[in-house]
């Protein structure tokens, strides 16, 4: 390593060589500095006197590195071709401010370059190089770590996600006055698996209940996954292909587990691009299911007569903002307009539009980088002028990121406008048939009054008398009728005779072990569908269960099990079963 | 592929699970030098475990590189958290630093009398250490440490997802106990 170069700088240069492919090299080599890109960039248009925002100038900060280290001209005539290296950590920080702070990777310059230079592609690559040595804005670090470790980019914990879904289920049941309107979780073999943006859980759950209402009214056989539900992917913004692969594979793996037919992706530009278009490459996976934007799903429901809408319910004056990733990168611009015209009467275009539309200025992860907010909001003047010229009072967009970006600039420039999404407009326009408004008595409500597990017969199988008493009393306190078995043979006999609603099963028991009992129960038609929750103090015996040629148990707990854990897991098993029974097929 | 094996009488198993929600005696959190519980698992620890953990860390202040320390786990299912300041991103001498960190964690656990311990794939994911490299070093450290002490009964190696597990398991399966040089 040269003495005058920092370790991080050396690593960035080293990794650059591994990232070069035909597309990147083509873009790095082809620029003729014609200036066409400058007129297409909202940063330049809002900062006409500052050349450092020009895409060609920004590109040259990366190009000089390529020339210096990977192009023979730069090695022989560095002074002639502008080849230059990075040496210090401060150089990397300066590069960070350019690639994260002066570009939203919107790709408007890319489609306007006569030489085909895709600046956004190698800007993303440069972000990835810096992230790999830990140089990134704090906001990027936070979101990336959340998505790596919690599985979604807002760090929504599993229990909070499930609680929100439950809350939204209650909301639509109230609104439709119909307890049969449910949001199934992890239902296998559905036609639609609905994936969302964590922003919906955290800040905008109305979009979840609106979508659920639409699926319900369409009679869709659908579910939401308990894991792998985040279709957004911060790897697209941070340039970290490994994160991109991890996030995408969680969605695809869950889809394989559920054996769904189609992923429907809620309205999110970068989520659609990442899950539908880029994720398979990052994850290195082939997928055998369809993927579709919810915009297309909703449009088809209306066109096929699966839902009825009354456009007169949407009374505002609307315009439509094309998300960069949705329109420019994925070509979805006619479908949202078609849907918008089906649910509204007063729609006006903004100009320019479709693939030439300007960025909401919150793209590329910009909303998470507060240090660059002043530049972002200054550049948003272009978007604000565009919005104002439409005369609309509501801007519709099919992207959660754009919702935030637009809302921020609307507030900053004091525009008299609101932002909404197509799912909100479709749900608002829904015509609810009379029969769906008839309240149906929900037996669960009565059961809740008597106890969480009222009316349920639960068999507790364990050779430890103390544990049988503990589990039994916890379950009985919550309304269950409890029967007990102390060994494997007794368990099988009692299960056949009593047909309980659920069995808690120990693995290590004298005589017939839990694995054999489990297999015998699953292979018997009378007991095959009884949910089983394994409770074991011998985790090394898991293979007794999971290596058997029968469906896996519905629950698995390691001892010691607290009262709270037991109740939560038994309740969850019943809830999943109930949701599956209720789902209209 | 096998997901369980015995190393010096310690049951070691690989599992895809949220380490902060695991019923275990103690788990390892890949900490920062300033001991701030930041995003990801740090946020999960604060949310699920309560503010007492954060306050305990604030009193301590800092943690030296490759060192570890133990705190209570508040209202989490685990009793303790071992905070370990391992190597990050592409810093120099990762194998040596990670091995030092692992041995430090195991010593901390031993001192606290912990018998059931969970690790994440150390330094993988956000911090970018390649999974196979981390897996090899983790297993070597576990074998080395437990050859001298048998107090640990169970180690759970917690994977973020199936993809990470898919990269970890080949090393786990190929790891032969008793052939350390």
Interface residues (C-beta under 8 A of the other chain):
Chain A: X7 X8 X11 X132 X133 X134 X141 X142 X143 X144 X145 X146 X148 X149 X150 X151 X155 X157 X158 X242 X243 X245 X246 X249 X250 X253 X283 X539 X540 X542 X543 X557 X558 X560 X561 X562 X565
Chain B: X4 X11 X13 X18 X21 X23 X38 X39 X40 X41 X42 X43 X44 X47 X48 X77 X88 X89 X90 X91 X92 X125 X126 X128 X154 X156 X160 X161 X162 X163 X164
